Amino acid sequence: MVRMSSSRPYLVRALYEWILDNDSTPYVLVNADYPGTVVPEGFVEGGQIVLNLSPSAIRHLDMDNERVCFDGRFGGVAQQVWIPMGAVMAIYARENGQGMVFEIETETPPPDGDTPPEDSPKPAGRPSLKVVK
């Protein structure tokens, strides 16, 4: 079986563009406790933070298959934010809530070329995605 890369980064980038194209404000919900996540701790509530990714709110946005990073100001203090793609829990439009919620990643996928052990449990049923309305 061929192991495909995560669809999350592609969906996050596509929804980001879609939200902007519809003159809305892209927000991301982030698991602030996810390893490698660097966000302003003073704004984290319950292990989560919501961030405005509007071009007018941040600078130097860079989204690739591994992470989202940008420069922002929080309480007047400049900070660079690093969000591993696995930490992105949702992306949605502030104005109407339309977007997508992602399943929480609890395991790190094996490196490219590695295959999971034969006795690892297989996902049951179809994958599920939830639409935030």
trRosetta pair geometry for C-beta under 8 A, 3 or more apart (Angstrom, degrees):
i j d omega theta_ij theta_ji phi_ij phi_ji
3 109 7.9 151 175 -178 130 122
3 110 7.7 -53 -162 61 170 104
3 115 6.9 -170 -34 -112 130 68
4 7 7.8 20 129 -50 120 85
5 65 6.8 -18 166 -165 140 135
6 9 6.4 88 95 0 101 88
6 65 7.6 140 60 -171 95 93
6 85 6.7 150 95 119 144 136
6 86 7.9 -112 -110 -78 173 78
6 109 7.2 -158 -49 -19 105 151
7 10 5.4 -65 -166 47 60 112
7 11 5.6 57 141 -23 88 109
8 11 5.8 -63 -143 40 28 108
8 12 6.1 29 161 -22 67 107
8 85 5.2 132 107 164 121 113
8 86 7.4 102 81 -86 165 44
8 88 6.6 151 174 67 119 117
8 102 5.8 53 -119 -130 110 149
9 12 5.7 -52 -143 35 31 113
9 13 6.4 28 159 -15 65 106
9 63 7.1 164 -161 165 91 94
9 64 6.9 -12 -164 133 141 34
9 65 4.4 175 59 -128 170 50
9 66 7.5 12 -85 -14 145 23
9 85 4.8 -52 -71 -120 91 148
10 13 6.1 -56 -149 38 28 107
10 14 6.2 25 155 -16 64 111
10 65 7.9 7 -46 -107 73 85
11 14 5.7 -56 -141 40 30 109
11 15 6.0 25 162 -15 67 110
11 91 7.9 166 127 36 85 128
11 100 6.2 -64 160 71 124 160
11 102 7.8 144 86 -83 138 114
12 15 6.1 -59 -143 41 24 105
12 16 6.2 32 154 -26 61 108
12 28 7.7 33 -148 -110 111 123
12 63 6.7 -147 112 -166 113 136
12 68 7.2 -107 147 -62 145 126
12 85 6.9 -148 3 -138 151 95
12 88 5.7 14 -98 137 139 167
12 91 5.4 130 -134 -24 73 150
13 16 5.6 -53 -148 32 29 117
13 17 6.6 26 156 -14 63 105
13 63 5.3 165 -90 117 95 137
14 17 6.0 -57 -153 38 31 108
14 18 6.2 31 151 -20 66 110
15 18 5.3 -53 -141 39 35 116
15 19 6.1 39 157 -23 67 103
15 26 7.6 130 125 -128 83 116
15 91 4.9 127 100 99 134 127
15 92 8.0 -34 163 -80 131 34
15 99 5.7 86 -177 -145 135 82
15 100 5.9 -123 -82 13 157 111
16 19 6.0 -55 -150 33 25 109
16 20 6.6 20 154 -12 61 108
16 26 5.1 43 -134 -130 68 162
16 53 6.5 -61 -133 110 111 143
16 63 7.0 165 13 -19 165 169
16 91 6.4 -64 -65 -179 74 146
17 20 5.8 -59 -149 41 31 109
17 21 6.0 33 154 -22 67 109
18 21 5.7 -54 -143 37 28 113
18 22 6.5 14 158 -8 62 110
19 22 6.1 -69 -152 44 27 102
19 24 4.8 -89 -174 78 78 107
19 25 7.3 -49 158 86 117 15
19 26 4.3 120 91 -79 147 90
19 91 7.5 -125 -25 152 143 101
19 92 7.6 133 -97 168 138 22
19 93 4.7 -177 -137 -81 106 91
19 98 7.8 174 -101 87 90 92
19 99 6.9 7 -75 -91 123 102
20 23 7.7 38 180 -75 37 23
20 24 7.3 -108 -80 57 22 64
20 26 6.4 -36 -50 -27 81 116
20 54 8.0 146 -100 -126 93 63
20 55 7.5 62 -124 -15 130 108
22 93 7.0 -49 84 -99 123 149
24 93 3.7 -6 150 -147 146 120
24 94 6.7 175 176 39 91 71
24 95 4.8 -118 -133 21 100 120
24 96 7.0 -72 -121 18 141 94
24 98 7.9 15 139 52 177 102
25 52 6.2 -28 172 -147 114 99
25 54 4.9 -37 -140 -67 85 121
25 93 6.5 108 57 -159 52 65
25 94 4.1 -15 74 20 111 121
25 95 6.4 116 23 -26 89 89
26 52 7.5 118 83 -163 56 51
26 53 4.4 -45 96 65 107 105
26 54 6.4 158 39 -67 74 58
26 91 6.3 -6 -166 -172 99 99
26 92 7.7 147 -147 79 56 25
26 93 6.7 -44 -92 -97 48 55
26 94 7.8 -90 -33 -17 3 88
27 50 5.5 4 -179 -177 116 101
27 51 6.8 155 -156 77 65 40
27 52 5.8 -33 -101 -98 77 53
27 53 7.0 169 -101 10 22 86
27 91 7.2 166 85 -152 47 51
27 92 5.7 -25 62 68 94 74
27 93 7.4 109 16 -147 89 10
27 94 5.1 99 -26 -67 121 87
27 99 8.0 -115 61 -34 79 165
28 50 7.2 168 83 -151 41 54
28 51 5.3 -14 57 58 90 93
28 53 5.9 54 -10 -29 105 123
28 68 7.2 119 -14 76 176 167
28 83 7.2 90 119 155 147 172
28 88 5.7 -59 -167 -136 121 95
28 89 7.9 123 173 45 76 66
28 90 6.8 166 -155 86 52 54
28 91 5.0 -19 -101 -99 79 77
29 48 6.1 -4 -175 -173 90 119
29 49 7.8 163 -153 84 49 37
29 50 5.5 -24 -98 -98 66 78
29 88 7.6 99 73 -167 56 55
29 89 4.4 -65 103 71 99 105
29 90 4.1 26 33 46 115 98
29 91 7.8 -142 18 -66 72 36
29 92 7.7 21 -14 13 102 106
29 101 7.9 -7 49 -119 134 81
30 34 7.6 -105 175 18 81 122
30 37 6.6 152 165 -149 117 135
30 39 6.3 148 99 -64 146 153
30 48 6.6 150 76 -157 50 66
30 49 5.1 -20 60 62 103 83
30 50 7.5 169 14 -89 80 27
30 51 6.2 22 -8 0 125 113
30 83 5.4 -90 -126 -130 133 127
30 87 5.2 29 -162 141 85 102
30 88 6.3 -36 -104 -102 73 46
30 89 6.4 175 -103 8 16 94
31 34 4.3 85 96 -33 107 107
31 37 7.0 -152 94 -52 66 162
31 47 6.6 -5 -157 147 67 96
31 48 6.3 -39 -104 -101 41 76
31 86 8.0 -54 49 126 127 70
31 87 4.6 -132 55 -153 86 73
31 89 5.5 110 -37 -48 87 113
31 104 6.8 98 -66 -134 147 100
32 37 5.7 -165 -152 120 39 142
32 39 5.3 -94 -122 48 99 133
32 41 7.7 128 179 -113 137 58
32 44 4.4 -80 40 -125 178 126
32 47 5.6 -162 52 -177 93 46
32 48 6.0 -179 -3 -106 97 17
32 49 5.0 78 -63 -7 119 104
32 87 7.6 85 -76 -168 21 124
33 37 7.2 34 55 43 9 137
33 47 4.7 -25 -19 -154 118 105
34 37 4.7 86 68 -29 85 126
34 84 5.9 -132 129 54 125 113
34 86 5.9 177 -165 103 139 92
34 87 3.5 -157 50 -95 153 98
34 105 7.6 58 -128 65 124 102
35 84 7.2 10 86 8 64 153
36 67 7.8 -103 137 -98 124 126
36 82 6.8 -89 156 125 79 118
36 84 4.7 68 88 -39 123 125
36 87 7.7 -143 77 -33 87 130
37 82 6.7 -173 -147 96 33 77
37 83 5.9 26 -129 -120 87 55
37 84 6.2 -91 -70 14 74 90
37 87 4.7 124 -82 -109 123 165
38 80 7.1 19 111 102 130 77
38 81 6.2 -173 98 -148 80 41
38 82 4.1 45 36 39 105 97
38 83 7.9 -116 46 -58 59 49
39 43 7.2 -99 148 67 103 102
39 44 6.5 112 97 -69 118 105
39 49 5.1 -180 150 44 153 158
39 51 7.2 -120 -135 -63 121 129
39 81 5.6 38 -106 -138 63 101
39 83 7.1 47 -64 -79 105 92
40 43 4.8 47 93 17 105 111
40 44 7.6 -174 96 -29 56 83
40 49 7.5 143 58 -142 73 155
40 72 8.0 -99 -26 87 121 114
40 74 4.0 -97 -61 99 168 171
40 75 7.5 164 -177 11 150 104
40 77 7.8 133 -120 78 127 111
40 79 5.6 129 -74 60 97 165
40 81 7.5 -54 -21 -90 78 103
41 44 5.6 -44 -153 8 44 119
42 74 7.2 149 62 142 108 123
42 75 6.7 -18 91 -13 144 145
43 49 5.5 74 112 -133 93 116
43 74 6.0 -103 -24 -160 137 130
43 75 8.0 -163 -55 -26 108 106
44 47 6.8 11 173 -120 111 13
44 48 6.9 148 -158 69 76 22
44 49 4.9 -63 -101 -61 65 106
45 48 6.4 -36 73 66 65 75
45 49 7.2 118 20 -89 68 59
48 89 7.0 -42 -130 18 115 152
51 72 7.5 -137 -158 -36 112 171
51 81 6.9 136 -131 178 156 166
51 83 7.8 -139 27 -54 152 146
52 57 4.4 -25 111 108 115 172
52 58 7.3 176 101 -29 75 102
52 94 7.3 3 -113 -55 94 138
53 57 7.2 -175 -171 67 4 118
53 58 6.2 -37 -143 15 46 140
53 61 6.7 85 -166 -116 95 138
53 68 7.7 -52 -110 178 134 138
53 70 7.2 149 -132 -3 81 161
54 57 4.3 78 63 6 93 108
54 58 7.1 133 69 11 49 86
55 58 7.1 -81 -130 57 25 74
55 61 7.3 -91 -103 -2 69 134
57 72 6.8 9 143 -130 81 107
58 61 5.8 82 108 -64 122 98
58 70 4.3 25 170 154 133 139
58 71 6.5 145 -170 74 79 49
58 72 4.6 -43 -112 -84 88 94
58 81 8.0 -66 -133 30 130 126
59 70 6.6 145 69 -175 38 90
59 71 4.6 -28 68 67 93 105
59 72 7.4 169 22 -76 71 46
60 69 7.8 -34 120 117 95 83
60 70 5.8 154 83 -142 69 61
60 71 5.0 49 41 8 115 103
61 68 7.5 -20 -162 -169 86 87
61 69 7.7 160 -149 88 42 44
61 70 4.4 -8 -96 -94 62 117
62 68 7.4 161 86 -156 53 43
62 69 5.2 -10 59 61 99 87
62 70 6.9 171 18 -72 66 65
63 67 7.8 -136 -136 106 47 43
63 68 4.9 -3 -106 -109 84 80
64 67 6.5 17 53 49 85 61
65 85 6.8 -46 168 -33 40 154
66 84 6.8 -56 164 -139 68 73
66 85 6.2 -145 176 -8 17 109
67 82 6.0 -14 -177 -168 138 80
67 83 6.0 148 -163 78 80 49
67 84 5.2 -51 -99 -106 89 41
67 85 6.1 -115 -82 -32 32 73
68 81 7.8 -14 112 114 85 101
68 82 7.9 150 81 -159 51 36
68 83 4.4 -12 58 63 95 109
68 85 7.1 108 -19 -84 85 63
68 88 6.8 80 -1 -68 130 123
69 80 6.6 14 -175 176 104 95
69 81 6.2 177 -146 89 57 60
69 82 4.9 -5 -102 -104 103 63
69 83 7.0 -180 -75 22 53 69
70 80 7.5 -175 98 -150 29 62
70 81 5.6 -6 59 53 72 102
71 78 6.4 -1 -177 -169 103 98
71 79 7.4 166 -152 86 61 33
71 80 5.4 -37 -97 -98 71 68
71 81 7.5 167 -99 12 20 79
72 78 7.5 166 93 -146 30 55
72 79 6.2 -24 68 64 74 79
72 81 5.8 11 17 -13 114 122
73 76 6.2 -2 175 -131 111 16
73 77 6.6 150 -156 67 69 29
73 78 5.5 -36 -96 -89 76 56
73 79 7.5 128 -111 17 28 76
74 77 5.8 -36 68 62 70 84
74 79 5.7 -24 19 21 111 127
83 87 5.2 -129 -168 76 80 123
83 88 6.2 82 150 -62 123 84
84 87 4.9 95 62 -4 78 105
85 88 5.8 -40 -161 12 47 114
86 105 4.0 -75 -158 51 103 151
86 108 7.9 -52 -79 -106 168 65
87 105 8.0 -74 -58 41 35 114
88 91 6.6 -2 -180 -46 119 97
88 102 6.3 58 107 28 81 144
89 101 6.7 -12 153 -153 72 76
89 102 6.0 -149 -159 54 31 90
89 104 6.6 -1 -116 -90 96 79
90 99 6.3 95 173 112 90 124
90 100 6.5 -168 -146 98 69 46
90 101 4.4 -24 -97 -106 107 63
90 102 6.4 -166 -76 10 48 76
90 132 6.3 66 -163 -34 130 144
91 99 5.0 -142 103 -172 56 130
91 100 6.1 11 53 51 80 81
92 97 5.5 -8 171 -162 134 42
92 98 6.3 161 -154 82 85 28
92 99 2.9 -137 -98 18 62 142
92 100 7.3 -177 -73 23 79 38
92 132 4.8 -49 -99 79 137 142
93 96 5.4 14 91 45 119 79
93 97 6.7 -50 68 6 74 11
93 98 5.1 9 27 53 113 80
93 99 6.0 170 -3 -48 64 103
94 97 8.0 15 -158 -65 15 48
96 133 7.8 -45 150 -175 87 52
97 132 5.1 -115 164 143 86 99
97 133 5.8 47 103 130 112 22
98 131 7.5 -12 -149 177 67 97
98 132 6.6 162 -137 89 19 77
98 133 6.3 19 -93 -121 67 47
99 131 7.6 161 81 -159 32 62
99 132 4.9 -6 59 51 80 115
100 129 6.3 -26 -154 -179 109 112
100 130 7.3 132 -159 79 60 55
100 131 6.3 -41 -101 -111 63 54
100 132 6.7 -144 -71 6 11 93
101 129 7.6 153 67 -172 65 64
101 130 4.4 -17 54 73 113 108
101 131 7.8 -157 13 -87 85 8
101 132 5.6 106 -35 -49 96 102
102 129 7.7 -22 -105 -130 51 84
103 128 7.6 99 -62 72 115 80
105 108 7.9 70 157 -85 115 41
110 114 3.7 -117 158 92 123 119
110 115 6.9 -148 79 -59 160 1
110 116 6.0 -164 -16 -73 134 65
111 114 5.1 75 60 3 71 120
116 120 4.4 -62 155 26 119 155
117 120 4.9 120 65 -32 79 96
123 127 7.2 24 141 -80 152 74
125 128 7.9 10 117 -38 119 101
